[in-house]
Amino acid sequence: MVKGTFSSMDGNTLMVSVTNKKTGDKKDHKIKTDSSTKVTLDGKDATLTDLKAGQELKITPGANKGDPASEIEATSAVAPAPSDSK
């Protein structure tokens, strides 16, 4: 499983920024998808077009190296807390 932050999409390829836990360095990864890739957003069925930059993703890779992802679980970006203006 790959965990990262969704950056952009080009056709059926997602760009996901993954942070190295040891070094803190971020690296972009290309994740292939196809029509059989299951996509969920906050636990509900979704499509690739529902994904927005900044959302956290958990990606289950395909069965074999180079296969499209089998599942993408997305979490909505957390909205900033409202400011308390009195």
C-alpha positions in Angstrom: 0.0 0.0 0.0 1.2 3.5 -0.9 0.1 6.5 1.2 0.4 10.0 -0.1 -1.1 13.3 -1.1 -2.9 13.7 -4.4 -1.3 16.3 -6.7 -2.8 16.0 -10.1 -4.1 13.7 -12.8 -3.1 13.2 -16.4 -5.6 10.9 -18.2 -5.6 7.7 -16.1 -2.3 8.5 -14.3 -2.3 10.1 -10.9 0.6 12.1 -9.4 0.9 11.4 -5.7 3.4 13.1 -3.4 4.8 10.5 -0.9 6.9 11.5 2.1 9.8 9.3 3.2 9.2 8.6 6.9 12.9 8.4 7.6 14.2 11.5 5.8 11.0 13.6 5.5 11.8 14.1 1.7 8.8 14.2 -0.6 8.9 12.4 -3.9 6.2 12.4 -6.7 5.0 9.0 -7.9 3.0 8.2 -11.0 0.1 5.8 -10.2 -1.6 4.0 -13.1 -5.3 3.4 -13.0 -7.9 1.9 -15.3 -11.6 1.2 -15.4 -11.3 -1.6 -12.8 -9.6 0.6 -10.2 -12.1 1.0 -7.3 -12.2 4.6 -5.9 -13.7 5.6 -2.6 -13.9 9.1 -1.0 -14.6 9.2 2.7 -15.8 5.5 2.5 -18.3 6.1 -0.3 -18.0 5.0 -3.9 -16.4 7.7 -6.1 -14.6 8.3 -9.4 -11.2 9.6 -10.3 -12.8 12.9 -11.3 -14.0 13.3 -7.7 -10.4 13.5 -6.4 -9.0 17.0 -5.5 -5.4 18.1 -5.0 -4.4 17.9 -1.4 -6.5 14.9 -0.5 -4.8 12.0 1.3 -4.8 8.7 -0.6 -4.2 5.1 0.3 -3.4 3.2 -2.8 -3.5 -0.6 -3.2 -1.3 -1.6 -6.1 -2.3 -4.1 -8.8 -1.5 -7.8 -8.5 1.7 -7.5 -10.6 4.4 -4.9 -10.9 3.3 -2.3 -13.5 -0.4 -3.2 -13.2 -2.9 -0.3 -12.5 -3.8 0.3 -8.9 -6.6 -2.0 -7.7 -8.0 0.4 -5.2 -7.7 4.1 -4.2 -9.1 5.3 -0.8 -9.3 9.1 -0.6 -10.0 11.3 2.4 -11.4 14.8 1.9 -8.9 17.5 2.7 -9.6 18.9 6.1 -11.1 22.3 6.0 -9.4 25.0 8.0 -11.0 25.9 11.3 -13.2 29.0 11.1 -11.7 32.1 12.6 -13.3 33.4 15.7 -14.0 37.0 15.0 -16.0 38.9 17.6 
